[in-house]
Amino acid sequence: MDAVDKSPFNNSNSLNPAPGQRIKSTLTLSFLLILSMFVFLGIFTNKALSTLGQLSQTIYEHPLVVSNASLLAALNITKMHRDMKDMVLATTPDELASATQSVNQAEQQVYTHLDTIRANILGEKGLALEKQTRELFEKWRPIREDVFQLLQTGNKQGAISITTSEGADHVALLEEKMLELSTYARHKADGFIAQAENAQAEFEKITLMLTLLGIFLSIFISIYAIRSVRRAETSLLDRNNKLQTALDEIEILQGILPICSFCKKVRNDDGYYEQIDAYFRKHANVGFSHTVCPSCMQENYPEQYQKILARNSTKIT
């Protein structure tokens, strides 16, 4: 029968799985590195946007609010001063009462804006400036009350004199303080804007560096992964070629061999009989060394057989 190969090399489990595992590990590590890079870039971008958002919110909630409140307070102070002039120029009690009510309403608006400034202004200097402005505004009230009392007693000329002199000077001081508050708030806003611009420039620089680093890292990982896969494929192909070569060279005989009962020749695949040693050389890639067994020697070479027996007997004795 034809030889059947049952070499242990034919067992697929005997193959070393290292190339396949190496490919899998290389690709997994490459994708994890790229994923980690994008996750880090996303976290950094989110942090940068959050920082810029906080700066924008701070600018809106503090300096801009203070600046707007300062302007509104200054506007109401100007309105109060105009109403004070209307009071001294009033010709009827109704006109005087209407102007007085308008002054009181504007005064409440000024205090509301000062409260807003105190709640939102930043820094000890800002708080001190708000306190000075509030105290200066409170000192204006006695001046207005003097004007009102003079008007009640009919001394319109004295009321006009106080309004156009002491009152006007005090209003000028208040407007100057309000301008200081607004300027202070704008300077704070400018500082936050500069900080935001610096942060944005820094974030843009870092983002550009991370992007370039990510591109180079992706290229490096891709090249490394491709080379690793190719090396693993080459190694696997080489191992398969060696295995196939070994399988082609190795033949193991099994089954029933047709041997002549008399001449002991073996029938080959073509139906011809040949010596058993030639058959095995052809099918098993082995060689034979010829010798003579004791029985055949006694039968075919009796003299030589007797000499060997005598020599062995002498050695034993």
Secondary structure, DSSP 8 states (H G I E B T S, - for coil): -------GGG-GGGS--HHHHHHHHHHHHHHHHHHHHHHHHHHHHHHHHHHHHHHHHHHIIIIIHHHHHHHHHHHHHHHHHHHHHHHHH--SHHHHHHHHHHHHHHHHHHHHHHHHHHHH--SHHHHHHHHHHHHHHHHHHHHHHHHHHHHHTT-HHHHHHHIIIIIHHHHHHHHHHHHHHHHHHHHHHHHHHHHHHHHHHHHHHHHHHHHHHHHHHHHHHHHHHHHHHHHHHHHHHHHHHHHHHHHHH-----S---B-TTT--EE-TTS-EE-HHHHHHHHH---------HHHHHHH-HHHHHHHHHHHHHHH-
